[in-house]
Amino acid sequence: MDKGKAVEIKDLDELEFAIFCVENIVLLQKKYARIVERFAGQAGITLSGALDFFYHSTLYQLVRDGISDMHCISDAYLAEDLREDYSKFLVH
């Protein structure tokens, strides 16, 4: 599919699926924001720094790709996991 090119939705099933996909993207983006905000507070870094670290983390890749249902784990747990990774990063 070309970017910017509209996709024709042919029936109710396709419409429901399209809405489901968009809703999931929005929910994941909100989850990312909550994780990053909590992680920034725990690590004592800026939101920009936390966001940069998050987007380059293995955790982000796992949540984004739906591996092991990581998106179902609490924000607090994931932020703490990210903080631990960040602590290891600072040592190296």
C-alpha positions as CSV (number, residue, x, y, z in Angstrom):
1,M,0.0,0.0,0.0
2,D,1.3,3.4,-1.0
3,K,1.5,6.0,1.8
4,G,-1.1,8.7,1.4
5,K,-3.3,6.5,-0.8
6,A,-6.8,5.8,0.6
7,V,-7.9,2.2,1.1
8,E,-11.4,1.4,0.2
9,I,-13.2,-0.4,3.0
10,K,-15.7,-2.8,1.4
11,D,-17.8,-4.0,4.3
12,L,-18.6,-3.9,8.0
13,D,-16.0,-6.6,8.8
14,E,-13.2,-4.5,7.1
15,L,-14.4,-1.4,8.9
16,E,-14.4,-3.0,12.3
17,F,-10.9,-4.4,11.7
18,A,-9.7,-0.9,10.6
19,I,-11.1,0.7,13.7
20,F,-9.6,-2.1,15.9
21,C,-6.2,-1.5,14.4
22,V,-6.4,2.3,15.0
23,E,-7.6,1.9,18.5
24,N,-4.8,-0.5,19.3
25,I,-2.2,1.9,18.0
26,V,-3.7,4.7,20.2
27,L,-3.8,2.5,23.2
28,L,-0.1,1.5,22.7
29,Q,0.9,5.1,22.3
30,K,-0.7,6.0,25.5
31,K,1.0,3.1,27.2
32,Y,4.3,4.2,25.9
33,A,3.7,7.7,27.2
34,R,2.9,6.4,30.7
35,I,5.9,4.2,30.8
36,V,8.3,6.9,29.6
37,E,6.9,9.4,32.1
38,R,7.3,7.0,35.0
39,F,10.7,5.9,33.9
40,A,11.9,9.6,33.6
41,G,10.8,10.2,37.2
42,Q,12.5,7.1,38.5
43,A,15.7,7.7,36.6
44,G,15.8,11.5,37.2
45,I,16.1,12.3,33.5
46,T,14.2,14.5,31.1
47,L,11.2,13.2,29.3
48,S,13.1,13.7,26.0
49,G,16.0,11.6,27.3
50,A,13.6,9.0,28.6
51,L,11.8,8.8,25.3
52,D,15.0,8.5,23.4
53,F,16.2,5.6,25.6
54,F,12.8,3.9,25.5
55,Y,12.7,4.0,21.7
56,H,16.1,2.4,21.5
57,S,15.4,-0.3,24.1
58,T,14.6,-3.9,23.7
59,L,11.6,-3.3,25.9
60,Y,10.1,-1.0,23.2
61,Q,10.7,-3.6,20.5
62,L,9.0,-6.3,22.6
63,V,5.9,-4.2,23.5
64,R,5.6,-2.9,19.9
65,D,5.8,-6.3,18.4
66,G,3.4,-7.9,20.9
67,I,6.0,-10.4,22.1
68,S,5.0,-12.4,25.2
69,D,2.1,-10.1,25.8
70,M,4.4,-7.4,27.1
71,H,1.7,-4.8,26.4
72,C,-0.4,-6.5,29.1
73,I,2.2,-6.0,31.9
74,S,1.7,-3.1,34.2
75,D,3.2,0.3,33.3
76,A,5.0,0.4,36.7
77,Y,6.7,-3.0,36.1
78,L,7.8,-2.0,32.6
79,A,9.1,1.4,33.8
80,E,11.1,-0.3,36.5
81,D,12.5,-2.8,34.0
82,L,13.5,0.1,31.8
83,R,15.1,1.9,34.7
84,E,17.2,-1.2,35.5
85,D,18.3,-1.4,31.9
86,Y,19.2,2.3,32.1
87,S,21.3,1.8,35.2
88,K,23.2,-1.0,33.4
89,F,23.7,1.4,30.4
90,L,25.2,4.1,32.7
91,V,27.7,1.7,34.1
92,H,29.0,0.8,30.6
